[in-house]
Amino acid sequence: MSMRPRGANEDGSVLLLTLGYALLALAVIFVCVCATDLYIAQKRLDSLADSAALAGADGFTIEVDGEQVHAELTDEGVQEQAAALLAAMPGDATLVAADTPDGLSARVMLAGSWHPPLFSPFVPDGVPLQATGTSRTALQ
C-alpha cells in the first residue's frame, strides 16, 4: 500500500459539485417562479369569472305578479352583461358559457391559457385554464 497525501486526486471536484448544485438551484427557482405565476393567473381568471357573474346578475328585468315584484334573469341578459364586462377588461379570457340555471342566479364560465414567464424545460409551454363564477340577484 502506498501512502499518498489526502486529496491529491480530488483537485477540481468541489468545482463540479458547486456547478451541479447551482444548476439544480436554478431549476428549482425556475419551477417555483412558474408555479407561482400559474397560481396567480388562475386566481385572476377566477376573479374575472366572479366579476362577470356579478355583472351578469345585474342584467335582470323587473317582473310584477299582482302585488309581488321580483327580479328575473334571462340567459340573454346574463350573456350580454358578461360579454360587455369581458370586452372592457384587458386579457385573453374567452366567454365559454353564460346562463341562468334558475332565473335568480347568473353562472359564467371563462377559459384562458397560461404561458410560463421563464423558459424552462421542466415546465409545459402552455396550460389551459378554466374558471366558473356564480352570482345571485335579489330584489328587496
C-alpha positions in Angstrom: 0.0 0.0 0.0 1.3 3.4 -1.0 0.8 6.4 1.2 -0.3 9.4 -0.8 -1.3 12.8 0.5 -5.0 13.3 1.2 -6.9 15.0 -1.7 -4.2 14.6 -4.3 -6.5 13.2 -7.0 -9.5 15.2 -6.0 -8.5 18.6 -7.3 -11.4 20.3 -9.1 -14.1 18.0 -7.8 -15.5 20.7 -5.5 -16.0 23.0 -8.5 -18.0 20.3 -10.3 -20.2 19.8 -7.2 -20.7 23.5 -6.9 -21.8 23.8 -10.6 -24.1 20.9 -10.2 -25.8 22.3 -7.1 -26.0 25.7 -8.8 -27.8 24.2 -11.8 -30.1 22.3 -9.5 -30.9 25.5 -7.6 -31.6 27.4 -10.8 -34.0 24.7 -12.0 -35.9 24.8 -8.7 -36.1 28.6 -8.8 -37.5 28.4 -12.4 -40.1 25.9 -11.4 -41.1 27.9 -8.3 -41.4 31.1 -10.3 -43.5 29.4 -13.0 -45.7 27.6 -10.4 -46.4 30.9 -8.6 -47.2 32.7 -11.9 -49.6 29.8 -12.8 -51.3 30.2 -9.4 -51.7 33.9 -9.9 -53.1 33.5 -13.4 -55.7 31.0 -12.2 -56.7 33.4 -9.4 -57.0 36.3 -11.8 -59.3 34.2 -14.1 -61.3 33.2 -11.0 -61.7 36.8 -10.1 -62.7 37.8 -13.6 -65.3 35.0 -13.7 -66.7 36.2 -10.4 -66.8 39.8 -11.8 -68.5 38.7 -15.0 -71.1 36.7 -13.0 -71.8 39.7 -10.8 -72.2 41.8 -13.9 -74.5 39.1 -15.4 -76.6 39.2 -12.3 -77.2 42.9 -13.0 -78.9 42.0 -16.3 -82.2 41.3 -14.6 -85.7 42.5 -15.6 -88.4 43.5 -13.1 -91.4 41.2 -13.2 -94.7 42.2 -11.5 -97.1 39.4 -10.4 -100.1 41.1 -8.8 -98.7 42.8 -5.8 -95.4 40.9 -5.9 -92.4 42.4 -7.6 -89.3 40.2 -8.3 -86.2 40.3 -10.4 -86.0 37.8 -13.3 -82.8 36.9 -15.1 -82.6 35.6 -18.6 -79.8 33.8 -20.4 -79.5 36.6 -23.0 -79.3 39.3 -20.3 -76.6 37.4 -18.4 -74.6 36.7 -21.6 -74.9 40.3 -22.7 -73.7 41.8 -19.4 -70.8 39.3 -19.0 -69.6 39.8 -22.6 -69.7 43.6 -22.1 -67.5 43.3 -19.0 -65.0 41.0 -20.8 -64.8 43.4 -23.7 -63.8 46.2 -21.3 -61.2 44.2 -19.4 -57.7 43.5 -20.7 -56.6 39.9 -21.2 -57.2 37.0 -23.4 -60.1 35.3 -21.4 -62.9 34.0 -23.5 -66.5 33.5 -22.6 -67.4 29.8 -22.7 -70.9 30.0 -21.2 -73.1 32.5 -19.5 -76.6 31.5 -18.4 -79.0 31.4 -15.5 -79.9 28.0 -14.1 -82.9 29.2 -12.1 -83.8 32.7 -13.1 -82.1 34.1 -10.0 -78.5 33.1 -10.3 -76.0 34.1 -13.0 -73.4 31.5 -13.9 -70.4 32.4 -16.1 -67.7 30.1 -17.3 -64.4 31.6 -18.7 -61.4 30.0 -20.4 -57.9 31.2 -20.8 -54.4 29.9 -21.2 -51.2 30.3 -19.3 -47.7 30.5 -20.7 -44.6 30.4 -18.4 -42.8 33.7 -17.8 -39.4 32.0 -17.9 -38.1 29.4 -20.4 -37.6 26.1 -18.6 -37.5 22.6 -19.9 -39.2 21.4 -16.7 -42.4 23.4 -17.2 -45.0 22.9 -20.0 -45.3 25.6 -22.6 -49.0 26.3 -22.2 -51.7 25.3 -19.8 -55.4 25.7 -20.4 -57.2 27.4 -17.5 -61.0 27.5 -16.8 -63.0 29.3 -14.1 -66.7 29.5 -13.2 -68.3 32.3 -11.3 -71.8 32.4 -9.8 -73.7 35.3 -8.5 -77.3 35.6 -7.2 -79.6 38.5 -7.7 -82.1 39.6 -5.1 -84.7 42.4 -5.1 -85.6 43.7 -1.6 
